[in-house]
């Protein structure tokens, strides 16, 4: 197996990263974060609807209701952990000396 040397093509990719350009197919972090929050909200609303349907007798399926509740709970816990990591990173950056 031959090891290829670093050429101008690899350096071109590196310079693009330094300039802050992203690949055309990639979404910005903020957009990804907003989509995740919207998805978590959607799961919470589905769980509320499932509980409401179970309470009013529209459905008798307790298993699907519990699955919807757990999906919403896990999604919310993940969102909170991501928020905590983002806040931790922000606090670390504010403590950095320039």
Order of alpha helices (4+ residues) and beta strands (2+ residues): alpha-alpha-alpha
